[in-house]
Amino acid sequence: MSGVSPNSIFGLLKSNLYTIVVPLVLAAFVWMAVGVLDNECKKSSKSDTVKLTKQGHIAVGIIATLYAAINILKLHPAGRKMVSRLM
């Protein structure tokens, strides 16, 4: 059997590509960019543009991480109950 079972972890990730995988990749990229801004922009750290860009990356990173985490919780029955109580 060459197909991926829909109940396996890979099947769940494949069926939830845009709700879990893409937000996690986006969050990882944004958090990496915050680290680059911290390490590479020492001389211009007083710049308002660098501060605004860093704050924007942090906000998008938090949103993408929370979105992916909520969708991961929704995959499990207990997680669905937790998410439904929160929202």
N, CA, C and O atoms as a MOPAC input file, in Angstrom:
PM7 MOZYME 1SCF
protein

 N      0.84600 1    -1.16300 1     0.00000 1
 C      0.00000 1     0.00000 1     0.00000 1
 C      0.89600 1     1.23300 1     0.00000 1
 O      1.68400 1     1.43000 1     0.92500 1
 N      0.77700 1     2.05900 1    -1.03200 1
 C      1.66000 1     3.20200 1    -1.17700 1
 C      1.04700 1     4.49300 1    -0.65000 1
 O      1.76100 1     5.48100 1    -0.47800 1
 N     -0.23600 1     4.50800 1    -0.39300 1
 C     -0.90000 1     5.72300 1     0.07400 1
 C     -0.68800 1     5.95500 1     1.56000 1
 O     -0.29800 1     5.05200 1     2.30000 1
 N     -0.94900 1     7.16200 1     1.97100 1
 C     -0.83600 1     7.53700 1     3.37500 1
 C     -2.21700 1     7.41000 1     3.99800 1
 O     -3.20000 1     7.92000 1     3.46000 1
 N     -2.28600 1     6.72900 1     5.13200 1
 C     -3.55400 1     6.56800 1     5.83300 1
 C     -4.04400 1     7.92100 1     6.34400 1
 O     -3.26200 1     8.67600 1     6.92200 1
 N     -5.31900 1     8.24100 1     6.14300 1
 C     -5.82800 1     9.53100 1     6.61200 1
 C     -5.78800 1     9.68100 1     8.13100 1
 O     -5.82900 1    10.80000 1     8.64400 1
 N     -5.70900 1     8.55400 1     8.86000 1
 C     -5.67400 1     8.62300 1    10.31900 1
 C     -4.26300 1     8.70500 1    10.87700 1
 O     -4.09300 1     8.90000 1    12.08000 1
 N     -3.24500 1     8.56200 1    10.03300 1
 C     -1.87000 1     8.67500 1    10.52200 1
 C     -1.49900 1    10.14600 1    10.66400 1
 O     -2.21100 1    11.02100 1    10.17200 1
 N     -0.39700 1    10.41300 1    11.32800 1
 C      0.04000 1    11.79900 1    11.52700 1
 C      0.32400 1    12.47100 1    10.19000 1
 O      0.03300 1    13.65500 1    10.02200 1
 N      0.88900 1    11.73100 1     9.23500 1
 C      1.18700 1    12.31200 1     7.93200 1
 C     -0.10100 1    12.57000 1     7.13700 1
 O     -0.18800 1    13.54300 1     6.38800 1
 N     -1.07900 1    11.71100 1     7.30100 1
 C     -2.36700 1    11.92700 1     6.66000 1
 C     -3.07400 1    13.14900 1     7.21600 1
 O     -3.67800 1    13.92100 1     6.47000 1
 N     -2.99700 1    13.32300 1     8.54300 1
 C     -3.60100 1    14.49700 1     9.16900 1
 C     -2.89400 1    15.77500 1     8.73400 1
 O     -3.54500 1    16.78700 1     8.47300 1
 N     -1.55100 1    15.73300 1     8.65500 1
 C     -0.81600 1    16.91500 1     8.21500 1
 C     -1.12100 1    17.23800 1     6.75600 1
 O     -1.23800 1    18.40500 1     6.38300 1
 N     -1.24800 1    16.20100 1     5.93700 1
 C     -1.55900 1    16.42000 1     4.51600 1
 C     -2.93700 1    17.04400 1     4.36100 1
 O     -3.11700 1    17.95300 1     3.55000 1
 N     -3.90200 1    16.57300 1     5.12000 1
 C     -5.25700 1    17.10900 1     5.00100 1
 C     -5.39200 1    18.48500 1     5.65300 1
 O     -6.33000 1    19.22200 1     5.35100 1
 N     -4.46800 1    18.83300 1     6.54000 1
 C     -4.49900 1    20.13400 1     7.22800 1
 C     -3.29300 1    20.99500 1     6.84700 1
 O     -2.77200 1    21.74300 1     7.67500 1
 N     -2.86100 1    20.88700 1     5.61200 1
 C     -1.66000 1    21.58300 1     5.15800 1
 C     -1.74800 1    23.08600 1     5.38600 1
 O     -0.79700 1    23.69100 1     5.88200 1
 N     -2.87100 1    23.69500 1     5.03300 1
 C     -2.98200 1    25.15300 1     5.12000 1
 C     -3.35400 1    25.65500 1     6.50600 1
 O     -3.23500 1    26.85100 1     6.77500 1
 N     -3.79700 1    24.77700 1     7.38600 1
 C     -4.16500 1    25.22700 1     8.73100 1
 C     -3.09700 1    24.91800 1     9.77400 1
 O     -3.12200 1    25.48800 1    10.86500 1
 N     -2.15400 1    24.02000 1     9.45800 1
 C     -1.11900 1    23.67700 1    10.42800 1
 C      0.28400 1    23.91000 1     9.86600 1
 O      1.07600 1    24.64800 1    10.45300 1
 N      0.58500 1    23.29000 1     8.74500 1
 C      1.95500 1    23.30900 1     8.22600 1
 C      2.36500 1    24.70200 1     7.77200 1
 O      3.43400 1    25.18000 1     8.15200 1
 N      1.54800 1    25.35700 1     6.97700 1
 C      1.90400 1    26.68300 1     6.46500 1
 C      2.03900 1    27.70700 1     7.60100 1
 O      3.01100 1    28.46200 1     7.59700 1
 N      1.11200 1    27.77300 1     8.57700 1
 C      1.32200 1    28.71200 1     9.68600 1
 C      2.57600 1    28.41500 1    10.50900 1
 O      3.22900 1    29.34200 1    10.98900 1
 N      2.92100 1    27.13200 1    10.68000 1
 C      4.13900 1    26.80600 1    11.42100 1
 C      5.39100 1    27.22700 1    10.65800 1
 O      6.34900 1    27.71300 1    11.25700 1
 N      5.38700 1    27.04200 1     9.34600 1
 C      6.52500 1    27.48300 1     8.53400 1
 C      6.63000 1    29.00600 1     8.57100 1
 O      7.72700 1    29.54900 1     8.70700 1
 N      5.49800 1    29.69500 1     8.44900 1
 C      5.49200 1    31.15000 1     8.52600 1
 C      5.99600 1    31.63000 1     9.88600 1
 O      6.79900 1    32.56000 1     9.96000 1
 N      5.52800 1    31.00200 1    10.95300 1
 C      5.96600 1    31.38900 1    12.29700 1
 C      7.46600 1    31.16000 1    12.46300 1
 O      8.15800 1    32.00500 1    13.03100 1
 N      7.97100 1    30.03800 1    11.98000 1
 C      9.41100 1    29.76300 1    12.09300 1
 C     10.21500 1    30.81000 1    11.33200 1
 O     11.24000 1    31.27900 1    11.82700 1
 N      9.76900 1    31.18000 1    10.14500 1
 C     10.47700 1    32.19000 1     9.36500 1
 C     10.45800 1    33.54100 1    10.07200 1
 O     11.48000 1    34.22400 1    10.13300 1
 N      9.31200 1    33.92400 1    10.60100 1
 C      9.18900 1    35.22200 1    11.26100 1
 C     10.02800 1    35.26500 1    12.53300 1
 O     10.69600 1    36.26400 1    12.79900 1
 N     10.00200 1    34.18100 1    13.32800 1
 C     10.81200 1    34.16200 1    14.54800 1
 C     12.29900 1    34.18100 1    14.21200 1
 O     13.08500 1    34.79100 1    14.93700 1
 N     12.70100 1    33.51300 1    13.11100 1
 C     14.09000 1    33.55400 1    12.68100 1
 C     14.46600 1    34.98500 1    12.28000 1
 O     15.56900 1    35.44300 1    12.57900 1
 N     13.55600 1    35.68700 1    11.60800 1
 C     13.82900 1    37.06500 1    11.20300 1
 C     14.01100 1    37.97500 1    12.41300 1
 O     14.82300 1    38.89900 1    12.36600 1
 N     13.27800 1    37.73700 1    13.48700 1
 C     13.45000 1    38.52600 1    14.71400 1
 C     14.86000 1    38.30300 1    15.26900 1
 O     15.51700 1    39.25000 1    15.70400 1
 N     15.32000 1    37.05000 1    15.25200 1
 C     16.67900 1    36.76000 1    15.71200 1
 C     17.72700 1    37.42600 1    14.84500 1
 O     18.73300 1    37.91600 1    15.35900 1
 N     17.51100 1    37.45500 1    13.53800 1
 C     18.45400 1    38.12200 1    12.63000 1
 C     18.47800 1    39.61400 1    12.91300 1
 O     19.54600 1    40.22500 1    12.93500 1
 N     17.30600 1    40.20900 1    13.13200 1
 C     17.25600 1    41.63600 1    13.44700 1
 C     18.00100 1    41.93700 1    14.73800 1
 O     18.67000 1    42.96500 1    14.84300 1
 N     17.89100 1    41.04900 1    15.72200 1
 C     18.60200 1    41.24900 1    16.98400 1
 C     20.11200 1    41.18000 1    16.80000 1
 O     20.85200 1    41.98000 1    17.37400 1
 N     20.56700 1    40.22200 1    15.99600 1
 C     22.00600 1    39.98900 1    15.87600 1
 C     22.68800 1    40.86800 1    14.83700 1
 O     23.84700 1    41.23800 1    15.02400 1
 N     22.02000 1    41.20600 1    13.77000 1
 C     22.66900 1    41.89700 1    12.65900 1
 C     22.48000 1    43.40400 1    12.67200 1
 O     23.22300 1    44.11700 1    11.99800 1
 N     21.52800 1    43.89600 1    13.40400 1
 C     21.23200 1    45.33100 1    13.35700 1
 C     21.66500 1    46.03800 1    14.63700 1
 O     20.92900 1    46.87600 1    15.15900 1
 N     22.83200 1    45.71500 1    15.14000 1
 C     23.30200 1    46.32900 1    16.39500 1
 C     23.46100 1    47.83800 1    16.24600 1
 O     23.01800 1    48.60200 1    17.10400 1
 N     24.09700 1    48.26900 1    15.15100 1
 C     24.36100 1    49.69900 1    14.97000 1
 C     23.08400 1    50.49200 1    14.74200 1
 O     22.97500 1    51.64000 1    15.17200 1
 N     22.13900 1    49.89100 1    14.07800 1
 C     20.90200 1    50.61100 1    13.77200 1
 C     19.75900 1    50.20400 1    14.69900 1
 O     18.59200 1    50.41100 1    14.36600 1
 N     20.08300 1    49.62300 1    15.86600 1
 C     19.02100 1    49.16800 1    16.77200 1
 C     18.21200 1    50.33500 1    17.33400 1
 O     17.10400 1    50.14200 1    17.83300 1
 N     18.76100 1    51.53600 1    17.25300 1
 C     18.02200 1    52.71200 1    17.72100 1
 C     17.08800 1    53.24900 1    16.64100 1
 O     16.31100 1    54.17100 1    16.89000 1
 N     17.16400 1    52.67600 1    15.45300 1
 C     16.33700 1    53.11000 1    14.33900 1
 C     14.88200 1    52.72600 1    14.57200 1
 O     14.57700 1    51.61300 1    15.00000 1
 N     13.99700 1    53.66500 1    14.28400 1
 C     12.56400 1    53.39100 1    14.44600 1
 C     12.08800 1    52.33800 1    13.45700 1
 O     11.19000 1    51.55700 1    13.77200 1
 N     12.67500 1    52.30400 1    12.26800 1
 C     12.27800 1    51.33000 1    11.25300 1
 C     12.60100 1    49.91800 1    11.70200 1
 O     11.79000 1    49.00800 1    11.52900 1
 N     13.78400 1    49.72800 1    12.27700 1
 C     14.17100 1    48.40000 1    12.76200 1
 C     13.26600 1    47.98200 1    13.91700 1
 O     12.84000 1    46.82900 1    13.98100 1
 N     12.97100 1    48.89700 1    14.82200 1
 C     12.08800 1    48.57800 1    15.94800 1
 C     10.68600 1    48.21200 1    15.46900 1
 O     10.08400 1    47.26400 1    15.97300 1
 N     10.16300 1    48.96600 1    14.49300 1
 C      8.82900 1    48.69000 1    13.96800 1
 C      8.79000 1    47.34600 1    13.24200 1
 O      7.84300 1    46.57300 1    13.39000 1
 N      9.83000 1    47.08300 1    12.45900 1
 C      9.89700 1    45.80500 1    11.74300 1
 C      9.97300 1    44.64000 1    12.72000 1
 O      9.30600 1    43.62100 1    12.53900 1
 N     10.78700 1    44.79600 1    13.75400 1
 C     10.91600 1    43.73400 1    14.76000 1
 C      9.59100 1    43.50500 1    15.48500 1
 O      9.19800 1    42.35900 1    15.70400 1
 N      8.90700 1    44.57400 1    15.85700 1
 C      7.61600 1    44.43600 1    16.53800 1
 C      6.57000 1    43.79200 1    15.62600 1
 O      5.74000 1    43.00400 1    16.07900 1
 N      6.61900 1    44.13500 1    14.34500 1
 C      5.70300 1    43.52000 1    13.38500 1
 C      5.96500 1    42.03600 1    13.23300 1
 O      5.02900 1    41.23900 1    13.16400 1
 N      7.24400 1    41.65700 1    13.17900 1
 C      7.59600 1    40.24100 1    13.07800 1
 C      7.15100 1    39.48500 1    14.32700 1
 O      6.66100 1    38.35900 1    14.23200 1
 N      7.31900 1    40.09200 1    15.48200 1
 C      6.91100 1    39.44300 1    16.72800 1
 C      5.39000 1    39.24600 1    16.74600 1
 O      4.91000 1    38.18200 1    17.13600 1
 N      4.63900 1    40.25800 1    16.32800 1
 C      3.17300 1    40.14700 1    16.31400 1
 C      2.71200 1    39.05400 1    15.34900 1
 O      1.85600 1    38.24200 1    15.69900 1
 N      3.27100 1    39.02800 1    14.14700 1
 C      2.88700 1    38.01000 1    13.16600 1
 C      3.30900 1    36.62600 1    13.65200 1
 O      2.58400 1    35.65400 1    13.44200 1
 N      4.47300 1    36.52100 1    14.30000 1
 C      4.93100 1    35.24100 1    14.84000 1
 C      3.99700 1    34.70500 1    15.90700 1
 O      3.70500 1    33.51000 1    15.94100 1
 N      3.53200 1    35.58200 1    16.77300 1
 C      2.60200 1    35.16300 1    17.82300 1
 C      1.28000 1    34.70800 1    17.22100 1
 O      0.74100 1    33.67300 1    17.61300 1
 N      0.76000 1    35.47100 1    16.27500 1
 C     -0.51700 1    35.11800 1    15.64400 1
 C     -0.41100 1    33.78600 1    14.90400 1
 O     -1.28000 1    32.92700 1    15.04800 1
 N      0.65100 1    33.60800 1    14.11200 1
 C      0.80700 1    32.36200 1    13.34200 1
 C      0.99500 1    31.16400 1    14.25900 1
 O      0.46600 1    30.08600 1    13.99200 1
 N      1.75000 1    31.35000 1    15.34000 1
 C      1.97400 1    30.25700 1    16.28700 1
 C      0.67200 1    29.86800 1    16.98600 1
 O      0.36400 1    28.68200 1    17.10500 1
 N     -0.08300 1    30.84400 1    17.44100 1
 C     -1.35600 1    30.55100 1    18.10700 1
 C     -2.36000 1    29.90500 1    17.15300 1
 O     -3.08000 1    28.98500 1    17.54000 1
 N     -2.40900 1    30.38000 1    15.91700 1
 C     -3.32000 1    29.80200 1    14.91900 1
 C     -2.99400 1    28.32900 1    14.68200 1
 O     -3.89000 1    27.48600 1    14.65400 1
 N     -1.71100 1    28.02600 1    14.51300 1
 C     -1.30500 1    26.63600 1    14.29100 1
 C     -1.57400 1    25.78700 1    15.54000 1
 O     -2.02700 1    24.64800 1    15.42800 1
 N     -1.29800 1    26.33200 1    16.71700 1
 C     -1.51300 1    25.58200 1    17.95800 1
 C     -2.99100 1    25.24700 1    18.16100 1
 O     -3.32900 1    24.13800 1    18.57400 1
 N     -3.86000 1    26.20200 1    17.87200 1
 C     -5.30000 1    25.94400 1    18.01200 1
 C     -5.74400 1    24.86000 1    17.03900 1
 O     -6.53500 1    23.98700 1    17.39800 1
 N     -5.24200 1    24.91000 1    15.81500 1
 C     -5.61900 1    23.89400 1    14.82900 1
 C     -5.04000 1    22.52300 1    15.16700 1
 O     -5.66000 1    21.50600 1    14.85600 1
 N     -3.88400 1    22.47400 1    15.78700 1
 C     -3.32800 1    21.19600 1    16.24600 1
 C     -4.19200 1    20.63100 1    17.37500 1
 O     -4.46700 1    19.43100 1    17.40700 1
 N     -4.61900 1    21.49300 1    18.29900 1
 C     -5.49400 1    21.03500 1    19.37900 1
 C     -6.82000 1    20.50000 1    18.85600 1
 O     -7.38000 1    19.56600 1    19.42900 1
 N     -7.32600 1    21.08600 1    17.77300 1
 C     -8.61100 1    20.65800 1    17.21800 1
 C     -8.55300 1    19.24600 1    16.63900 1
 O     -9.60200 1    18.64700 1    16.40200 1
 N     -7.37200 1    18.70200 1    16.40700 1
 C     -7.25100 1    17.35500 1    15.85000 1
 C     -7.59900 1    16.27400 1    16.86300 1
 O     -7.94100 1    15.15700 1    16.47500 1
 N     -7.51900 1    16.58100 1    18.14200 1
 C     -7.79000 1    15.60700 1    19.19400 1
 C     -9.14400 1    15.93100 1    19.83300 1
 O     -9.47300 1    17.10500 1    20.00600 1
 N     -9.92600 1    14.91700 1    20.18300 1
 C    -11.24500 1    15.19000 1    20.78100 1
 C    -11.16900 1    16.04500 1    22.04800 1
 O    -12.00600 1    16.92800 1    22.23700 1
 N    -10.20000 1    15.80800 1    22.90600 1
 C    -10.07400 1    16.60800 1    24.11400 1
 C     -9.68200 1    18.05100 1    23.76900 1
 O    -10.12200 1    18.99800 1    24.42100 1
 N     -8.86400 1    18.19500 1    22.75600 1
 C     -8.46900 1    19.52200 1    22.30900 1
 C     -9.63400 1    20.29400 1    21.73000 1
 O     -9.74000 1    21.50400 1    21.92800 1
 N    -10.51700 1    19.60000 1    21.00900 1
 C    -11.71800 1    20.24600 1    20.45300 1
 C    -12.58100 1    20.81700 1    21.57100 1
 O    -13.12900 1    21.91200 1    21.44600 1
 N    -12.69800 1    20.06300 1    22.67100 1
 C    -13.49400 1    20.54700 1    23.79900 1
 C    -12.84500 1    21.77700 1    24.43300 1
 O    -13.53600 1    22.72900 1    24.79500 1
 N    -11.51600 1    21.75500 1    24.56500 1
 C    -10.81300 1    22.90600 1    25.12600 1
 C    -10.98200 1    24.15100 1    24.24900 1
 O    -11.26000 1    25.24000 1    24.75100 1
 N    -10.81400 1    23.97800 1    22.94300 1
 C    -10.92100 1    25.10600 1    22.02100 1
 C    -12.33900 1    25.64600 1    21.99400 1
 O    -12.53700 1    26.85900 1    21.92700 1
 N    -13.33500 1    24.75700 1    22.04500 1
 C    -14.72100 1    25.22500 1    22.02500 1
 C    -15.05400 1    26.00300 1    23.28900 1
 O    -15.87700 1    26.91700 1    23.24600 1
 N    -14.43500 1    25.66200 1    24.40900 1
 C    -14.65300 1    26.41600 1    25.65000 1
 C    -13.99900 1    27.79300 1    25.57900 1
 O    -14.53000 1    28.76500 1    26.11800 1
 N    -12.84800 1    27.87600 1    24.91400 1
 C    -12.13600 1    29.14400 1    24.81200 1
 C    -12.82700 1    30.12200 1    23.87700 1
 O    -12.76300 1    31.33600 1    24.06800 1
 N    -13.48200 1    29.58100 1    22.87300 1
 C    -14.07400 1    30.46200 1    21.86200 1
 C    -15.53000 1    30.47700 1    22.00200 1
 O    -16.21600 1    31.16000 1    21.24200 1

